[in-house]
């Protein structure tokens, strides 16, 4: 195993003593196979125990260790040191307030997520004795990709629209709304549209596409949002077609819903 | 200890300078300005045509000025960039079922280019160029 030395430039902020964030540089001896998170853990264990950051699984599943690495939102457990130069700049995720050091405040997302009802909504629950809701392989395929979201917030840190207007519901919450809209067991699309098709929902997205490029789980929130725009536009036209439109909408949704 | 979260402001006018991804997005958006200006020029041509031969000839002379030529070269470059970026983005919005999956993205993109070529060909035949 070869060893090399890197310089980690970390944005520090202590709310008790600092007026504004500042950079601190650490010299870290690293192993070839280390990721950025390993180097940060080395700092915490050997150089400066006051450094605060979030992490848990170290395998791109928990979504806790998202940071800006050389200006790009990444999971620090998935960012290999060998892919960077000798000097690496680490900052907390963009567009979120800094709680302390690399820890950001996620309250905004936690408030938005339940508003899009990210769970199966039924007009009427089926009694348990009638058995489970069955799905065909394609019905699972339709939404599975969007269910892979780990709420790591890299997409919010990448999205300039969210940076400019924090009222925007944002990529991950909208992708999760789409995940349930596309689920054949769900009947809650109309309820979700009150939030997703409102001014701060899908129409705030101008399709920069950065969310999908940085997503570590290939969820493609940008795709989800464009598909929602298409469906919402279709609804708008169908509503204006009167009785015929209503019949088309009903037949489209009844074809989707497993009874 | 009370909380004191630090909010980093996003510069409202220079945010797109932060990385190449945002710059490419802005280039795509700015390209529509050139398409809009080109359309305005085209509409003006129709107006001149309706005003008679003198006005139409003056319009044609104006079109061959160096400034107009430079603008048209630029407008063509931006229109091509605009069209290709949007064509390449179509698979994200267009999901067409194919068996137990969707029509692959590259096929959707190629279909757009094919249709673009076909429509261009029909127009060239209609106006008698080929």
Interface residues (C-beta under 8 A of the other chain):
Chain A: X13 X15 X16 X18 X20 X21 X71 X72 X94 X95 X97 X98 X99 X105 X137 X138 X141 X158 X160 X163 X164 X206 X207 X208 X209 X210 X212 X213 X220 X222 X223 X226 X227 X229 X230
Chain B: X1 X3 X4 X5 X6 X7 X8 X10 X12 X15 X16 X18 X19 X21 X22 X25 X29 X89 X91 X92 X93 X95 X97 X100 X101
